[in-house]
Amino acid sequence: MMNFIKNIGPTEIAIIALILVIFFGGKAISRLARTSGETVKELKNVKKEFTKAMEDDGHKA
């Protein structure tokens, strides 16, 4: 499975994106991208807060 992911090129990504737009529409893809970005941002904030809390308690992260 991982070898397949490593071998995806720009053409394959473009084809997958086109198929997604055809099936779900541009607005749904835009909403999905925005939600994904917000989720990643929130996860980074949680990681940062956890690391800071551990360091404040005297643990090495």
MOPAC internal coordinates of N, CA, C and O (Angstrom, degrees):
PM7 1SCF
backbone

  N    0.0000 0     0.00 0     0.00 0    0    0    0
  C    1.4609 1     0.00 0     0.00 0    1    0    0
  C    1.5206 1   110.74 1     0.00 0    2    1    0
  O    1.2310 1   120.21 1   135.55 1    3    2    1
  N    1.3165 1   117.21 1   -44.45 1    3    2    1
  C    1.4607 1   120.37 1  -177.40 1    5    3    2
  C    1.5277 1   111.57 1   -67.16 1    6    5    3
  O    1.2310 1   119.85 1   146.44 1    7    6    5
  N    1.3382 1   117.90 1   -33.56 1    7    6    5
  C    1.4535 1   119.67 1   178.10 1    9    7    6
  C    1.5190 1   110.89 1   -63.58 1   10    9    7
  O    1.2310 1   120.31 1   144.14 1   11   10    9
  N    1.3171 1   117.02 1   -35.86 1   11   10    9
  C    1.4588 1   120.74 1   177.91 1   13   11   10
  C    1.5235 1   110.48 1   -62.77 1   14   13   11
  O    1.2310 1   120.56 1   136.04 1   15   14   13
  N    1.3167 1   116.54 1   -43.96 1   15   14   13
  C    1.4596 1   121.06 1  -178.82 1   17   15   14
  C    1.5223 1   110.57 1   -65.48 1   18   17   15
  O    1.2310 1   120.07 1   141.48 1   19   18   17
  N    1.3209 1   117.46 1   -38.52 1   19   18   17
  C    1.4667 1   121.15 1   180.00 1   21   19   18
  C    1.5210 1   111.95 1   -67.79 1   22   21   19
  O    1.2310 1   120.23 1   153.97 1   23   22   21
  N    1.3199 1   117.17 1   -26.03 1   23   22   21
  C    1.4598 1   121.03 1  -175.34 1   25   23   22
  C    1.5229 1   114.16 1   -95.90 1   26   25   23
  O    1.2310 1   119.69 1  -172.02 1   27   26   25
  N    1.3205 1   118.20 1     7.98 1   27   26   25
  C    1.4656 1   120.42 1   178.81 1   29   27   26
  C    1.5224 1   108.87 1   -76.76 1   30   29   27
  O    1.2310 1   120.98 1   -53.49 1   31   30   29
  N    1.3126 1   115.73 1   126.51 1   31   30   29
  C    1.4527 1   121.03 1   179.76 1   33   31   30
  C    1.5119 1   111.52 1  -104.00 1   34   33   31
  O    1.2310 1   120.86 1     1.04 1   35   34   33
  N    1.3327 1   115.97 1  -178.96 1   35   34   33
  C    1.4670 1   120.44 1  -178.66 1   37   35   34
  C    1.5297 1   113.32 1   -61.85 1   38   37   35
  O    1.2310 1   120.22 1   145.53 1   39   38   37
  N    1.3175 1   117.18 1   -34.47 1   39   38   37
  C    1.4626 1   119.90 1   179.72 1   41   39   38
  C    1.5246 1   110.77 1   -65.55 1   42   41   39
  O    1.2310 1   120.61 1   135.46 1   43   42   41
  N    1.3269 1   116.43 1   -44.54 1   43   42   41
  C    1.4588 1   120.07 1   179.44 1   45   43   42
  C    1.5228 1   111.20 1   -64.11 1   46   45   43
  O    1.2310 1   120.38 1   139.60 1   47   46   45
  N    1.3297 1   116.87 1   -40.40 1   47   46   45
  C    1.4693 1   121.03 1   178.48 1   49   47   46
  C    1.5242 1   110.25 1   -62.34 1   50   49   47
  O    1.2310 1   120.38 1   137.97 1   51   50   49
  N    1.3344 1   116.87 1   -42.03 1   51   50   49
  C    1.4631 1   120.85 1   179.25 1   53   51   50
  C    1.5285 1   110.93 1   -63.85 1   54   53   51
  O    1.2310 1   120.39 1   138.88 1   55   54   53
  N    1.3224 1   116.87 1   -41.12 1   55   54   53
  C    1.4676 1   120.38 1   179.47 1   57   55   54
  C    1.5255 1   110.51 1   -65.25 1   58   57   55
  O    1.2310 1   120.29 1   136.06 1   59   58   57
  N    1.3274 1   117.04 1   -43.94 1   59   58   57
  C    1.4666 1   120.92 1   178.43 1   61   59   58
  C    1.5242 1   110.27 1   -61.74 1   62   61   59
  O    1.2310 1   120.27 1   136.48 1   63   62   61
  N    1.3393 1   117.09 1   -43.52 1   63   62   61
  C    1.4649 1   121.02 1   179.34 1   65   63   62
  C    1.5278 1   110.72 1   -62.16 1   66   65   63
  O    1.2310 1   120.33 1   137.46 1   67   66   65
  N    1.3196 1   116.97 1   -42.54 1   67   66   65
  C    1.4668 1   121.22 1   178.99 1   69   67   66
  C    1.5293 1   110.85 1   -62.12 1   70   69   67
  O    1.2310 1   120.44 1   136.51 1   71   70   69
  N    1.3092 1   116.76 1   -43.49 1   71   70   69
  C    1.4718 1   120.51 1   178.61 1   73   71   70
  C    1.5274 1   110.46 1   -62.49 1   74   73   71
  O    1.2310 1   120.31 1   137.38 1   75   74   73
  N    1.3341 1   117.02 1   -42.62 1   75   74   73
  C    1.4644 1   120.33 1   178.78 1   77   75   74
  C    1.5234 1   111.51 1   -61.98 1   78   77   75
  O    1.2310 1   120.42 1   137.68 1   79   78   77
  N    1.3274 1   116.81 1   -42.32 1   79   78   77
  C    1.4702 1   120.46 1   179.52 1   81   79   78
  C    1.5244 1   110.18 1   -65.07 1   82   81   79
  O    1.2310 1   120.21 1   139.78 1   83   82   81
  N    1.3202 1   117.20 1   -40.22 1   83   82   81
  C    1.4656 1   120.36 1   179.50 1   85   83   82
  C    1.5302 1   110.76 1   -63.49 1   86   85   83
  O    1.2310 1   120.36 1   135.12 1   87   86   85
  N    1.3301 1   116.93 1   -44.88 1   87   86   85
  C    1.4655 1   120.24 1  -176.58 1   89   87   86
  C    1.5232 1   113.43 1   -76.48 1   90   89   87
  O    1.2310 1   119.99 1   140.14 1   91   90   89
  N    1.3205 1   117.62 1   -39.86 1   91   90   89
  C    1.4617 1   120.30 1  -171.85 1   93   91   90
  C    1.5244 1   114.09 1  -108.81 1   94   93   91
  O    1.2310 1   119.32 1   162.19 1   95   94   93
  N    1.3039 1   118.91 1   -17.81 1   95   94   93
  C    1.4523 1   121.74 1  -178.97 1   97   95   94
  C    1.5219 1   111.97 1    86.72 1   98   97   95
  O    1.2310 1   121.18 1   -21.64 1   99   98   97
  N    1.3027 1   115.35 1   158.36 1   99   98   97
  C    1.4614 1   121.52 1  -176.32 1  101   99   98
  C    1.5148 1   114.02 1   -65.06 1  102  101   99
  O    1.2310 1   120.30 1   141.32 1  103  102  101
  N    1.3322 1   117.03 1   -38.68 1  103  102  101
  C    1.4680 1   119.99 1  -178.29 1  105  103  102
  C    1.5210 1   111.49 1   -65.35 1  106  105  103
  O    1.2310 1   120.36 1   138.71 1  107  106  105
  N    1.3200 1   116.92 1   -41.29 1  107  106  105
  C    1.4669 1   120.28 1  -179.82 1  109  107  106
  C    1.5221 1   110.58 1   -65.52 1  110  109  107
  O    1.2310 1   120.33 1   139.34 1  111  110  109
  N    1.3198 1   116.97 1   -40.66 1  111  110  109
  C    1.4653 1   120.79 1   179.37 1  113  111  110
  C    1.5214 1   109.67 1   -65.97 1  114  113  111
  O    1.2310 1   120.39 1   138.32 1  115  114  113
  N    1.3247 1   116.85 1   -41.68 1  115  114  113
  C    1.4638 1   121.13 1   178.04 1  117  115  114
  C    1.5227 1   110.86 1   -61.66 1  118  117  115
  O    1.2310 1   120.56 1   135.79 1  119  118  117
  N    1.3158 1   116.54 1   -44.21 1  119  118  117
  C    1.4661 1   121.69 1   178.78 1  121  119  118
  C    1.5295 1   110.61 1   -63.22 1  122  121  119
  O    1.2310 1   120.70 1   138.27 1  123  122  121
  N    1.3229 1   116.27 1   -41.73 1  123  122  121
  C    1.4612 1   121.19 1   178.85 1  125  123  122
  C    1.5262 1   111.01 1   -63.34 1  126  125  123
  O    1.2310 1   120.37 1   136.05 1  127  126  125
  N    1.3232 1   116.90 1   -43.95 1  127  126  125
  C    1.4628 1   120.70 1   179.31 1  129  127  126
  C    1.5246 1   110.86 1   -63.61 1  130  129  127
  O    1.2310 1   120.25 1   137.37 1  131  130  129
  N    1.3179 1   117.13 1   -42.63 1  131  130  129
  C    1.4627 1   121.29 1   179.63 1  133  131  130
  C    1.5287 1   110.62 1   -63.77 1  134  133  131
  O    1.2310 1   120.57 1   133.90 1  135  134  133
  N    1.3145 1   116.52 1   -46.10 1  135  134  133
  C    1.4657 1   121.11 1   179.48 1  137  135  134
  C    1.5230 1   110.93 1   -63.21 1  138  137  135
  O    1.2310 1   120.43 1   139.11 1  139  138  137
  N    1.3148 1   116.79 1   -40.89 1  139  138  137
  C    1.4666 1   120.46 1   178.14 1  141  139  138
  C    1.5189 1   110.81 1   -62.66 1  142  141  139
  O    1.2310 1   120.28 1   136.95 1  143  142  141
  N    1.3183 1   117.06 1   -43.05 1  143  142  141
  C    1.4604 1   120.92 1   177.97 1  145  143  142
  C    1.5151 1   112.27 1   -62.22 1  146  145  143
  O    1.2310 1   120.55 1   137.12 1  147  146  145
  N    1.3243 1   116.55 1   -42.88 1  147  146  145
  C    1.4683 1   120.18 1   178.48 1  149  147  146
  C    1.5264 1   111.03 1   -64.53 1  150  149  147
  O    1.2310 1   120.47 1   142.00 1  151  150  149
  N    1.3270 1   116.71 1   -38.00 1  151  150  149
  C    1.4647 1   120.69 1   179.00 1  153  151  150
  C    1.5197 1   111.12 1   -65.48 1  154  153  151
  O    1.2310 1   120.40 1   135.95 1  155  154  153
  N    1.3239 1   116.83 1   -44.05 1  155  154  153
  C    1.4676 1   120.53 1   178.36 1  157  155  154
  C    1.5214 1   110.17 1   -62.36 1  158  157  155
  O    1.2310 1   120.40 1   137.97 1  159  158  157
  N    1.3256 1   116.84 1   -42.03 1  159  158  157
  C    1.4675 1   120.86 1   178.71 1  161  159  158
  C    1.5261 1   110.57 1   -60.89 1  162  161  159
  O    1.2310 1   120.44 1   135.30 1  163  162  161
  N    1.3264 1   116.77 1   -44.70 1  163  162  161
  C    1.4643 1   121.10 1  -179.91 1  165  163  162
  C    1.5255 1   111.08 1   -64.11 1  166  165  163
  O    1.2310 1   120.21 1   138.70 1  167  166  165
  N    1.3260 1   117.20 1   -41.30 1  167  166  165
  C    1.4649 1   120.38 1   178.18 1  169  167  166
  C    1.5266 1   111.61 1   -63.32 1  170  169  167
  O    1.2310 1   120.24 1   141.37 1  171  170  169
  N    1.3213 1   117.15 1   -38.63 1  171  170  169
  C    1.4698 1   120.41 1   176.88 1  173  171  170
  C    1.5222 1   110.57 1   -64.25 1  174  173  171
  O    1.2310 1   120.41 1   139.51 1  175  174  173
  N    1.3325 1   116.83 1   -40.49 1  175  174  173
  C    1.4661 1   120.36 1   178.36 1  177  175  174
  C    1.5278 1   111.13 1   -64.35 1  178  177  175
  O    1.2310 1   120.22 1   138.37 1  179  178  177
  N    1.3237 1   117.18 1   -41.63 1  179  178  177
  C    1.4660 1   120.91 1   178.84 1  181  179  178
  C    1.5233 1   109.92 1   -63.31 1  182  181  179
  O    1.2310 1   120.45 1   137.30 1  183  182  181
  N    1.3186 1   116.74 1   -42.70 1  183  182  181
  C    1.4663 1   120.84 1   178.59 1  185  183  182
  C    1.5220 1   110.57 1   -61.40 1  186  185  183
  O    1.2310 1   120.80 1   135.75 1  187  186  185
  N    1.3378 1   116.07 1   -44.25 1  187  186  185
  C    1.4637 1   120.83 1  -179.74 1  189  187  186
  C    1.5308 1   110.64 1   -62.79 1  190  189  187
  O    1.2310 1   120.27 1   134.69 1  191  190  189
  N    1.3298 1   117.08 1   -45.31 1  191  190  189
  C    1.4675 1   121.13 1   179.53 1  193  191  190
  C    1.5279 1   111.34 1   -63.70 1  194  193  191
  O    1.2310 1   120.38 1   139.05 1  195  194  193
  N    1.3265 1   116.88 1   -40.95 1  195  194  193
  C    1.4567 1   120.91 1   179.16 1  197  195  194
  C    1.5249 1   110.70 1   -64.14 1  198  197  195
  O    1.2310 1   120.51 1   134.53 1  199  198  197
  N    1.3320 1   116.63 1   -45.47 1  199  198  197
  C    1.4644 1   120.82 1   179.15 1  201  199  198
  C    1.5136 1   110.49 1   -61.12 1  202  201  199
  O    1.2310 1   120.22 1   136.73 1  203  202  201
  N    1.3277 1   117.18 1   -43.27 1  203  202  201
  C    1.4632 1   121.00 1   179.58 1  205  203  202
  C    1.5255 1   110.53 1   -63.93 1  206  205  203
  O    1.2310 1   119.97 1   137.60 1  207  206  205
  N    1.3276 1   117.67 1   -42.40 1  207  206  205
  C    1.4626 1   121.31 1   179.28 1  209  207  206
  C    1.5251 1   111.03 1   -63.19 1  210  209  207
  O    1.2310 1   120.45 1   139.79 1  211  210  209
  N    1.3221 1   116.74 1   -40.21 1  211  210  209
  C    1.4647 1   120.28 1   178.80 1  213  211  210
  C    1.5237 1   110.65 1   -66.06 1  214  213  211
  O    1.2310 1   120.22 1   138.43 1  215  214  213
  N    1.3294 1   117.18 1   -41.57 1  215  214  213
  C    1.4622 1   120.71 1   179.19 1  217  215  214
  C    1.5252 1   110.76 1   -66.64 1  218  217  215
  O    1.2310 1   120.16 1   142.06 1  219  218  217
  N    1.3305 1   117.30 1   -37.94 1  219  218  217
  C    1.4653 1   121.18 1   178.37 1  221  219  218
  C    1.5260 1   111.37 1   -64.75 1  222  221  219
  O    1.2310 1   120.35 1   149.20 1  223  222  221
  N    1.3367 1   116.94 1   -30.80 1  223  222  221
  C    1.4628 1   121.18 1   178.86 1  225  223  222
  C    1.5251 1   112.22 1   -83.63 1  226  225  223
  O    1.2310 1   120.23 1   178.78 1  227  226  225
  N    1.3235 1   117.17 1    -1.22 1  227  226  225
  C    1.4577 1   121.14 1   177.46 1  229  227  226
  C    1.5132 1   114.79 1    91.58 1  230  229  227
  O    1.2310 1   120.02 1  -170.08 1  231  230  229
  N    1.3051 1   117.57 1     9.92 1  231  230  229
  C    1.4577 1   121.30 1   177.42 1  233  231  230
  C    1.5188 1   109.14 1   -92.71 1  234  233  231
  O    1.2310 1   120.84 1   -31.87 1  235  234  233
  N    1.3115 1   116.00 1   148.13 1  235  234  233
  C    1.4624 1   119.41 1   173.57 1  237  235  234
  C    1.5203 1   108.31 1   -87.79 1  238  237  235
  O    1.2310 1   121.42 1   -42.55 1  239  238  237
  N    1.3102 1   114.89 1   137.45 1  239  238  237
  C    1.4656 1   119.17 1  -179.59 1  241  239  238
  C    1.5063 1   110.01 1   -91.09 1  242  241  239
  O    1.2310 1   120.10 1   180.00 1  243  242  241

